Amino acid sequence: MKRSFGENIFQVILIIFIIGLCVTMIYPFIHMLSISFSTPVESQRYGIHLYPLEVSLYAWEKVLTKPQVWIGFGNSVFRTVIGTALSLIFMAMCAYPLSRKYLPHRNFYTMFIVVTMFFSGGLIPTFLLIKWLGLMDSRWVYIIPGLINTFSMLILRNFFMSIPEEIEDSAKIDGANDLRILFGIVLPLSKPVLATLALWGVVAQWNAWFDAVLYIQDQSKMVLQTYLRRLVITGEDIQLIATSGTTDIGYGDPINAAVIMLTALPLLLMFPFVQKHFNNGIMVGSLKG
């Protein structure tokens, strides 16, 4: 269908806008990657950094040989993998009964849970609760308090409501109980929305740092994001990474950039594998309220 002159102008403006938006999002990663492979003089150069004019692997060598970086990386992987997996399981076990019409008072339970999206006890009561539960200075403090995300659970509930009830009825005739129906039938049919919620959970868990600052004292249980914050904001660990030799002078920015890239790369590499499920999972999970 032939477009009018005004529609062609709009298409051109839209393309230019999208290209500009993509550049503003992609360039910071390119800039930090270039700085991480730069010498101190090159890292201080003004202008656009698309690639280093003077290449140096010193910053990456120092970062990758720092034990605290790998300790934090391991703790971040632990909380991301275990936390996301357990969160999906618990949210599914909460969302499934709320999606069934035969659950007594299900609307009351749903509204009771929704209220937690708008009101909370606050920072100090939460801290006291974590202390009372014995989660202080424990890696499980990264996982247990966030097992159920209300918004994600409601999306999962809405998706379960869109699954035909006849499937569940036929499974019950064959002798399947609720757990068998949930894990054997409902969850395999929910892969798009589960992939979407898993992506949200992974991003949230991987980028989290505030709970580690509040509840963790043992440095061996710190996550990578907390170490990155201490490195970039306070700079107190620069001297722990770089030795006192004269060759280390000025490598603060490349070392910071290397740690930032090390933190961002896992999510960048994972996203293409789940992106195809993202739109489908969101749209299907929002069909019913």
C-alpha positions as a Markdown table, in Angstrom:
| # | Residue | x | y | z |
|---|---|---|---|---|
| 1 | Met | 0.0 | 0.0 | 0.0 |
| 2 | Lys | 1.5 | 3.3 | -1.1 |
| 3 | Arg | 2.2 | 5.7 | 1.7 |
| 4 | Ser | 1.6 | 9.4 | 1.6 |
| 5 | Phe | 4.3 | 12.1 | 1.8 |
| 6 | Gly | 3.5 | 12.8 | 5.4 |
| 7 | Glu | 3.7 | 9.1 | 6.3 |
| 8 | Asn | 7.1 | 8.8 | 4.6 |
| 9 | Ile | 8.4 | 11.8 | 6.6 |
| 10 | Phe | 7.1 | 10.2 | 9.8 |
| 11 | Gln | 8.9 | 7.0 | 9.0 |
| 12 | Val | 12.2 | 8.8 | 8.4 |
| 13 | Ile | 11.9 | 10.7 | 11.6 |
| 14 | Leu | 11.0 | 7.5 | 13.5 |
| 15 | Ile | 14.0 | 5.7 | 12.1 |
| 16 | Ile | 16.3 | 8.5 | 13.0 |
| 17 | Phe | 14.9 | 8.6 | 16.5 |
| 18 | Ile | 15.3 | 4.9 | 17.0 |
| 19 | Ile | 18.9 | 5.0 | 15.7 |
| 20 | Gly | 19.7 | 7.8 | 18.0 |
| 21 | Leu | 18.1 | 6.0 | 20.9 |
| 22 | Cys | 20.1 | 2.8 | 20.1 |
| 23 | Val | 23.4 | 4.9 | 20.0 |
| 24 | Thr | 22.7 | 6.5 | 23.4 |
| 25 | Met | 22.3 | 3.0 | 24.9 |
| 26 | Ile | 25.1 | 1.2 | 23.1 |
| 27 | Tyr | 27.8 | 3.8 | 23.2 |
| 28 | Pro | 28.3 | 3.7 | 27.0 |
| 29 | Phe | 29.2 | 0.0 | 26.8 |
| 30 | Ile | 31.6 | 0.6 | 23.9 |
| 31 | His | 33.1 | 3.5 | 25.8 |
| 32 | Met | 33.7 | 1.5 | 28.9 |
| 33 | Leu | 35.0 | -1.5 | 27.0 |
| 34 | Ser | 37.5 | 0.8 | 25.2 |
| 35 | Ile | 38.6 | 2.4 | 28.5 |
| 36 | Ser | 39.2 | -1.0 | 30.0 |
| 37 | Phe | 41.7 | -1.9 | 27.3 |
| 38 | Ser | 43.4 | 1.5 | 27.4 |
| 39 | Thr | 46.6 | 2.8 | 28.9 |
| 40 | Pro | 46.3 | 5.6 | 31.5 |
| 41 | Val | 47.1 | 8.3 | 29.0 |
| 42 | Glu | 44.6 | 6.9 | 26.5 |
| 43 | Ser | 41.9 | 6.6 | 29.2 |
| 44 | Gln | 42.2 | 10.3 | 30.0 |
| 45 | Arg | 41.9 | 11.4 | 26.4 |
| 46 | Tyr | 39.0 | 13.6 | 25.6 |
| 47 | Gly | 36.6 | 12.7 | 22.8 |
| 48 | Ile | 34.7 | 9.6 | 21.7 |
| 49 | His | 36.2 | 6.3 | 22.6 |
| 50 | Leu | 35.1 | 3.6 | 20.1 |
| 51 | Tyr | 38.4 | 1.7 | 20.4 |
| 52 | Pro | 41.7 | 2.3 | 22.3 |
| 53 | Leu | 44.4 | 4.0 | 20.4 |
| 54 | Glu | 46.9 | 2.6 | 22.9 |
| 55 | Val | 46.0 | -0.9 | 23.9 |
| 56 | Ser | 46.9 | -2.3 | 27.4 |
| 57 | Leu | 45.7 | -5.5 | 29.1 |
| 58 | Tyr | 47.0 | -4.4 | 32.4 |
| 59 | Ala | 43.6 | -3.5 | 33.9 |
| 60 | Trp | 42.0 | -6.8 | 33.0 |
| 61 | Glu | 45.0 | -8.7 | 34.2 |
| 62 | Lys | 44.8 | -7.0 | 37.6 |
| 63 | Val | 41.0 | -7.5 | 37.9 |
| 64 | Leu | 41.0 | -11.1 | 36.8 |
| 65 | Thr | 43.7 | -12.0 | 39.3 |
| 66 | Lys | 42.0 | -10.3 | 42.2 |
| 67 | Pro | 40.5 | -13.0 | 44.5 |
| 68 | Gln | 37.8 | -10.6 | 45.8 |
| 69 | Val | 36.5 | -10.1 | 42.3 |
| 70 | Trp | 36.0 | -13.9 | 41.8 |
| 71 | Ile | 34.5 | -14.3 | 45.3 |
| 72 | Gly | 32.0 | -11.6 | 44.6 |
| 73 | Phe | 31.3 | -13.1 | 41.1 |
| 74 | Gly | 30.7 | -16.5 | 42.7 |
| 75 | Asn | 28.3 | -15.1 | 45.3 |
| 76 | Ser | 26.4 | -13.1 | 42.5 |
| 77 | Val | 26.1 | -16.3 | 40.4 |
| 78 | Phe | 24.8 | -18.2 | 43.5 |
| 79 | Arg | 22.1 | -15.6 | 44.4 |
| 80 | Thr | 21.2 | -15.2 | 40.7 |
| 81 | Val | 20.8 | -18.9 | 39.8 |
| 82 | Ile | 19.4 | -20.2 | 43.1 |
| 83 | Gly | 17.3 | -17.2 | 43.8 |
| 84 | Thr | 15.7 | -17.0 | 40.4 |
| 85 | Ala | 15.0 | -20.8 | 40.3 |
| 86 | Leu | 13.5 | -20.9 | 43.8 |
| 87 | Ser | 11.5 | -17.7 | 43.1 |
| 88 | Leu | 9.9 | -19.2 | 40.0 |
| 89 | Ile | 9.0 | -22.3 | 41.9 |
| 90 | Phe | 7.4 | -20.4 | 44.9 |
| 91 | Met | 5.6 | -17.9 | 42.7 |
| 92 | Ala | 4.2 | -20.8 | 40.6 |
| 93 | Met | 3.0 | -22.5 | 43.7 |
| 94 | Cys | 1.3 | -19.3 | 44.9 |
| 95 | Ala | -0.1 | -18.3 | 41.5 |
| 96 | Tyr | -1.6 | -21.6 | 40.6 |
| 97 | Pro | -4.2 | -21.9 | 43.5 |
| 98 | Leu | -5.0 | -18.2 | 43.0 |
| 99 | Ser | -5.8 | -18.8 | 39.4 |
| 100 | Arg | -8.3 | -21.6 | 40.2 |
| 101 | Lys | -12.0 | -20.6 | 40.5 |
| 102 | Tyr | -12.7 | -23.3 | 43.0 |
| 103 | Leu | -10.3 | -21.8 | 45.6 |
| 104 | Pro | -12.5 | -20.4 | 48.5 |
| 105 | His | -12.0 | -16.6 | 49.0 |
| 106 | Arg | -9.4 | -16.4 | 46.2 |
| 107 | Asn | -10.2 | -12.7 | 45.5 |
| 108 | Phe | -9.6 | -11.8 | 49.2 |
| 109 | Tyr | -6.2 | -13.6 | 49.1 |
| 110 | Thr | -5.3 | -11.9 | 45.9 |
| 111 | Met | -6.1 | -8.5 | 47.2 |
| 112 | Phe | -4.3 | -9.2 | 50.4 |
| 113 | Ile | -1.2 | -10.0 | 48.4 |
| 114 | Val | -1.6 | -7.0 | 46.1 |
| 115 | Val | -1.6 | -4.7 | 49.1 |
| 116 | Thr | 2.0 | -5.6 | 49.7 |
| 117 | Met | 2.9 | -3.8 | 46.4 |
| 118 | Phe | 1.9 | -0.5 | 48.0 |
| 119 | Phe | 2.7 | -0.8 | 51.7 |
| 120 | Ser | 5.7 | -2.3 | 53.5 |
| 121 | Gly | 7.0 | -2.3 | 57.0 |
| 122 | Gly | 9.9 | -0.1 | 56.2 |
| 123 | Leu | 13.7 | -0.4 | 56.4 |
| 124 | Ile | 14.1 | -0.8 | 60.2 |
| 125 | Pro | 11.3 | -3.3 | 60.7 |
| 126 | Thr | 12.7 | -5.3 | 57.8 |
| 127 | Phe | 16.2 | -5.2 | 59.3 |
| 128 | Leu | 14.8 | -6.4 | 62.7 |
| 129 | Leu | 12.9 | -9.2 | 61.0 |
| 130 | Ile | 15.9 | -10.4 | 59.1 |
| 131 | Lys | 17.9 | -10.4 | 62.3 |
| 132 | Trp | 15.1 | -12.3 | 64.2 |
| 133 | Leu | 15.0 | -14.9 | 61.4 |
| 134 | Gly | 18.8 | -15.5 | 61.8 |
| 135 | Leu | 19.6 | -14.5 | 58.2 |
| 136 | Met | 22.2 | -11.9 | 59.2 |
| 137 | Asp | 25.6 | -12.5 | 57.5 |
| 138 | Ser | 24.1 | -15.5 | 55.6 |
| 139 | Arg | 24.0 | -15.9 | 51.8 |
| 140 | Trp | 20.3 | -17.0 | 52.2 |
| 141 | Val | 19.5 | -13.4 | 53.0 |
| 142 | Tyr | 19.9 | -12.7 | 49.3 |
| 143 | Ile | 17.2 | -15.3 | 48.4 |
| 144 | Ile | 14.6 | -15.9 | 51.1 |
| 145 | Pro | 13.2 | -12.3 | 51.5 |
| 146 | Gly | 12.6 | -12.0 | 47.7 |
| 147 | Leu | 11.2 | -15.4 | 46.9 |
| 148 | Ile | 7.9 | -14.0 | 45.8 |
| 149 | Asn | 7.7 | -10.8 | 43.7 |
| 150 | Thr | 4.0 | -9.8 | 43.8 |
| 151 | Phe | 4.0 | -8.2 | 40.3 |
| 152 | Ser | 5.6 | -11.2 | 38.7 |
| 153 | Met | 3.4 | -13.6 | 40.6 |
| 154 | Leu | 0.2 | -11.8 | 39.4 |
| 155 | Ile | 1.4 | -12.0 | 35.8 |
| 156 | Leu | 2.0 | -15.7 | 36.3 |
| 157 | Arg | -1.5 | -16.1 | 37.8 |
| 158 | Asn | -3.1 | -14.3 | 34.9 |
| 159 | Phe | -1.3 | -16.7 | 32.5 |
| 160 | Phe | -2.5 | -19.7 | 34.4 |
| 161 | Met | -6.0 | -18.4 | 34.1 |
| 162 | Ser | -5.7 | -18.3 | 30.3 |
| 163 | Ile | -5.0 | -22.1 | 30.2 |
| 164 | Pro | -8.2 | -24.0 | 29.4 |
| 165 | Glu | -9.8 | -25.7 | 32.4 |
| 166 | Glu | -10.6 | -28.7 | 30.3 |
| 167 | Ile | -6.9 | -29.7 | 30.3 |
| 168 | Glu | -6.9 | -29.8 | 34.1 |
| 169 | Asp | -10.2 | -31.7 | 34.2 |
| 170 | Ser | -8.9 | -34.4 | 31.9 |
| 171 | Ala | -5.8 | -34.7 | 34.0 |
| 172 | Lys | -7.9 | -35.2 | 37.2 |
| 173 | Ile | -9.9 | -37.9 | 35.4 |
| 174 | Asp | -6.6 | -39.7 | 34.8 |
| 175 | Gly | -5.8 | -39.5 | 38.5 |
| 176 | Ala | -3.4 | -36.5 | 38.6 |
| 177 | Asn | -3.3 | -34.4 | 41.8 |
| 178 | Asp | -2.7 | -30.6 | 41.9 |
| 179 | Leu | 1.0 | -30.9 | 42.1 |
| 180 | Arg | 1.2 | -33.3 | 39.2 |
| 181 | Ile | -1.0 | -30.9 | 37.2 |
| 182 | Leu | 1.1 | -27.9 | 38.1 |
| 183 | Phe | 4.6 | -29.4 | 37.4 |
| 184 | Gly | 3.6 | -31.8 | 34.7 |
| 185 | Ile | 1.1 | -29.8 | 32.6 |
| 186 | Val | 0.8 | -26.2 | 33.6 |
| 187 | Leu | 4.4 | -25.2 | 33.9 |
| 188 | Pro | 5.5 | -26.8 | 30.6 |
| 189 | Leu | 2.7 | -24.8 | 28.9 |
| 190 | Ser | 4.0 | -21.6 | 30.6 |
| 191 | Lys | 7.5 | -21.5 | 29.1 |
| 192 | Pro | 7.2 | -18.0 | 27.5 |
| 193 | Val | 6.0 | -16.3 | 30.7 |
| 194 | Leu | 8.5 | -18.3 | 32.8 |
| 195 | Ala | 11.3 | -17.1 | 30.5 |
| 196 | Thr | 10.2 | -13.5 | 30.9 |
| 197 | Leu | 9.9 | -13.7 | 34.7 |
| 198 | Ala | 13.3 | -15.5 | 34.8 |
| 199 | Leu | 14.9 | -12.7 | 32.9 |
| 200 | Trp | 13.4 | -10.1 | 35.3 |
| 201 | Gly | 14.6 | -12.2 | 38.2 |
| 202 | Val | 18.1 | -12.6 | 36.9 |
| 203 | Val | 18.5 | -8.9 | 36.2 |
| 204 | Ala | 17.1 | -8.0 | 39.6 |
| 205 | Gln | 19.3 | -10.5 | 41.5 |
| 206 | Trp | 22.4 | -9.8 | 39.5 |
| 207 | Asn | 22.2 | -6.0 | 40.0 |
| 208 | Ala | 21.2 | -6.1 | 43.7 |
| 209 | Trp | 23.7 | -4.7 | 46.2 |
| 210 | Phe | 21.8 | -2.9 | 48.9 |
| 211 | Asp | 20.8 | -6.0 | 50.9 |
| 212 | Ala | 24.5 | -7.0 | 51.0 |
| 213 | Val | 25.4 | -3.6 | 52.5 |
| 214 | Leu | 22.7 | -3.9 | 55.2 |
| 215 | Tyr | 23.0 | -7.6 | 56.2 |
| 216 | Ile | 26.5 | -8.9 | 55.3 |
| 217 | Gln | 29.6 | -8.2 | 57.3 |
| 218 | Asp | 31.7 | -11.2 | 56.1 |
| 219 | Gln | 33.7 | -10.1 | 53.0 |
| 220 | Ser | 33.7 | -13.6 | 51.6 |
| 221 | Lys | 29.9 | -13.4 | 51.2 |
| 222 | Met | 29.8 | -10.0 | 49.5 |
| 223 | Val | 28.4 | -9.9 | 45.9 |
| 224 | Leu | 30.2 | -8.5 | 42.9 |
| 225 | Gln | 27.9 | -5.4 | 42.7 |
| 226 | Thr | 28.8 | -4.4 | 46.3 |
| 227 | Tyr | 32.5 | -4.7 | 45.5 |
| 228 | Leu | 31.9 | -2.7 | 42.3 |
| 229 | Arg | 30.2 | 0.1 | 44.3 |
| 230 | Arg | 33.0 | 0.3 | 46.7 |
| 231 | Leu | 35.6 | 0.3 | 43.9 |
| 232 | Val | 33.9 | 3.0 | 41.7 |
| 233 | Ile | 32.4 | 5.3 | 44.4 |
| 234 | Thr | 35.0 | 5.2 | 47.2 |
| 235 | Gly | 38.0 | 3.9 | 45.3 |
| 236 | Glu | 39.2 | 2.2 | 48.4 |
| 237 | Asp | 40.1 | -1.0 | 46.7 |
| 238 | Ile | 42.1 | 0.4 | 43.8 |
| 239 | Gln | 45.3 | 0.1 | 45.7 |
| 240 | Leu | 44.4 | -3.5 | 46.7 |
| 241 | Ile | 44.1 | -4.3 | 43.0 |
| 242 | Ala | 47.0 | -2.3 | 41.6 |
| 243 | Thr | 50.4 | -2.8 | 43.2 |
| 244 | Ser | 52.5 | 0.1 | 44.3 |
| 245 | Gly | 54.8 | 0.0 | 41.4 |
| 246 | Thr | 55.2 | 3.0 | 39.1 |
| 247 | Thr | 53.5 | 1.1 | 36.2 |
| 248 | Asp | 50.3 | 1.2 | 38.2 |
| 249 | Ile | 49.9 | 5.0 | 38.3 |
| 250 | Gly | 46.8 | 6.2 | 36.5 |
| 251 | Tyr | 45.2 | 2.8 | 36.0 |
| 252 | Gly | 42.2 | 3.7 | 38.2 |
| 253 | Asp | 39.8 | 4.4 | 35.3 |
| 254 | Pro | 40.8 | 1.3 | 33.3 |
| 255 | Ile | 40.4 | -0.9 | 36.3 |
| 256 | Asn | 37.0 | 0.6 | 37.1 |
| 257 | Ala | 35.9 | 0.1 | 33.5 |
| 258 | Ala | 37.1 | -3.5 | 33.5 |
| 259 | Val | 35.1 | -4.4 | 36.7 |
| 260 | Ile | 32.0 | -2.6 | 35.2 |
| 261 | Met | 32.3 | -4.7 | 32.0 |
| 262 | Leu | 32.9 | -7.9 | 34.0 |
| 263 | Thr | 29.7 | -7.1 | 35.8 |
| 264 | Ala | 27.6 | -6.2 | 32.7 |
| 265 | Leu | 28.8 | -8.9 | 30.3 |
| 266 | Pro | 26.9 | -11.9 | 31.8 |
| 267 | Leu | 23.5 | -10.2 | 31.3 |
| 268 | Leu | 24.5 | -9.0 | 27.8 |
| 269 | Leu | 25.4 | -12.5 | 26.8 |
| 270 | Met | 22.2 | -14.0 | 28.3 |
| 271 | Phe | 19.6 | -11.6 | 26.9 |
| 272 | Pro | 19.6 | -12.8 | 23.3 |
| 273 | Phe | 18.7 | -16.3 | 24.3 |
| 274 | Val | 15.5 | -15.2 | 26.2 |
| 275 | Gln | 14.5 | -12.1 | 24.2 |
| 276 | Lys | 12.4 | -14.1 | 21.8 |
| 277 | His | 10.1 | -15.2 | 24.7 |
| 278 | Phe | 9.9 | -11.7 | 26.2 |
| 279 | Asn | 7.1 | -10.0 | 24.3 |
| 280 | Asn | 5.1 | -13.2 | 24.0 |
| 281 | Gly | 5.3 | -13.9 | 27.7 |
| 282 | Ile | 4.2 | -10.4 | 28.7 |
| 283 | Met | 1.3 | -10.2 | 26.3 |
| 284 | Val | -0.1 | -13.7 | 27.2 |
| 285 | Gly | 0.4 | -13.1 | 30.9 |
| 286 | Ser | -1.8 | -9.9 | 30.7 |
| 287 | Leu | -4.9 | -11.4 | 29.1 |
| 288 | Lys | -6.9 | -11.8 | 32.2 |
| 289 | Gly | -7.1 | -9.9 | 35.5 |
